[in-house]
């Protein structure tokens, strides 16, 4: 019996070119082996947020030469409104679709908060086995096995932010950061 979580190669290639097609077709595990296409449960406000970010993702991934009008994004949502999961979807797309090496970071106040994006990316990978052909999940790092594009998880309490030259940084829950040092670096 075929695994319905495995799209055909043509669909995969389309998903890796177009972030909206990726999100429409990516499957999420709703528990007990029940997989749902994200496009069938996505809210209108999520679509608006994703549409705003997509040109930047495609530029970063090397899929577009059009310099994006907006390069910094602030997503503010109430608890339980998919901030971390949506960020994990964006990063999964970016890393899987990237045609060039990228060096990115997900940073939060502490290690537990910082790992939430990473853990969501692992769940997305588990629900979509075809991603194993593109991404590996290591010690707080998600990496594209073909291009070396990667995202490393760091906590604000680590002093290693000075000297890094990232292509992207996700600052999770930065309004809760207890010190400005990391933000300043």
N, C-alpha and C positions, 0 to 999 in steps of 0.2 A: 504494500500500500504506500502510495506517495505521501510525503510530508507536505501538508498544505502551507507550511511556513517557508517553503522553498520556491520562490518565484523563478520563472524561466530566465535564461541569460539576457534576453532582450529587455525584459522588465528591469532586471538588476542594472544593466547599463544605463537605462533611462533614469532609474532612481539615483544613480551616482552622478548624473549630469544635472538633474533638476531637484532641488530640495523640496519643492512642493509635492512632486511625485513620490519622493522618498517618504515623506510623512504620510501621504495618502495610503501607501502600501505597507509601511512598516507595521509589524504586528507587536502587540503588547500582551503580556500574560496577565489576565485578570484573575488568576488563581485556578487551582485544580485542573490545569491543562486547558483552560479556556482561553483561546487566543482571539484577539479582536484587532482588525485593521484600525490603526489610529485615525485615519480619515473618516471612519464611520462614527467616531465618538468625539471628535475635535469640536470645541466650541468656537463661535464666531470671533471672539476676542483673542483666542489663541491664533487663529488664522491671521488676524490683523498684525499681531506681534511678529509672527513668523515671516509674513510678507515684507515687513519693514527690514528685517535682518537678512533676508535671503541674498540681496545683491552683495552684501559684505562677505557672506559665507562663500559665494561663488568666486569672488575676487580673491579671497584668501586661499581658496583651494586651487587656484590657477585655472579655473574654468571660464573666467571672463577677464577681458582686459579693460573693461569699463570700470574706472575708479569710482567706488561707491560714494554717493553724496553724504551718507552718514556712516561714521565709523565707531561711534560710541553709543551704547544702548543702556538704558536703565529700565528694568522691568520691576514694577512694584505691584504685587498682588496680595490678597488676603491669604492667610494660612489655608492650606488645602487646595489652592488654585494652581497647582502644577508648575510652580516656578522651577524647582529642581529638575523635575522630569522633562520639562520643555527644554531647559538648558542642556540636559543630557542628550536629548534628541538632536539638538543643533550640533553639539560636539561630536556625536556619533557620525552624523552626516559629514561634517567638515573633515574629520580624520579619515573616514572610509573613502570619501570622494577626492581627497587631496591628490593632486598630481605633482606635488613638490614637497620637499621637507618643510615642516612647520615646527615651531617650538612654542607650545602654549602651556598655560598654567591655570589651575583652578585653585583659588585661595579663599580661605575662610578664617574665622577667629581661632578655631581649634581644630585638631586633627579629626575629631568625629564629624563635625560639620563639613569639613573639607572633603571627607570621603563620601558624602551623600551623592554628589554628582557622579563620582567614580562607580559607586555601587549601582546607581540607576543605569549607567552605561553597560555594566556587566549584565544586568537584567535584560536590557534591550538586545544585547548580543546573544544571550541564552534563548530568547524568544524568536530569534532570527538566525538560525544556524548558518546561513549563507555568509554572514558577516565574518565567520572564521577565516574565510579566504582573503580578508582584508585587514582585520584588526587582531591584535593580541592584547591581553590584559595582564599586566605584571604587577610588581610591587608599587602600587600607587601611580602607575603609568599605563595609559592606553596608547598603542602605537600602530600605525599603518605599516604592515609588513613589507610593502612594496616601495614606499617612498620615504619612510622614516618619519613622517609627520607624527607628532606625539603631543599628548597633554599630560602634564605631571601635576599631581595633587600636593599642595603645600598648605601648611597652617600659618597663620599670621605670627604665631609665636616662634617661628623659625627665622634665624638671622641670615638666611641665604638669598634674600631678594636683591641685595645690592650686587650689581655686576651681571645679572641675567639680561638677555636681550630678546624678549619674547615677541612672537608674532601676534599673540592674543593672550589676554588675561581675563579670567572670570572672577570677579570679587563677589563672593556669596555672602549675603547677610552683612554687608559691610557697615550698616548702621549700628550693628552690635559690637563692632571692633572696639576693644578697650583702649587701644593706643593708635596714634597716627603714623608711627614709624613705617609700617609696612606699606600703607597707602602712599606715603611720601616717596618711598623708594620706587 
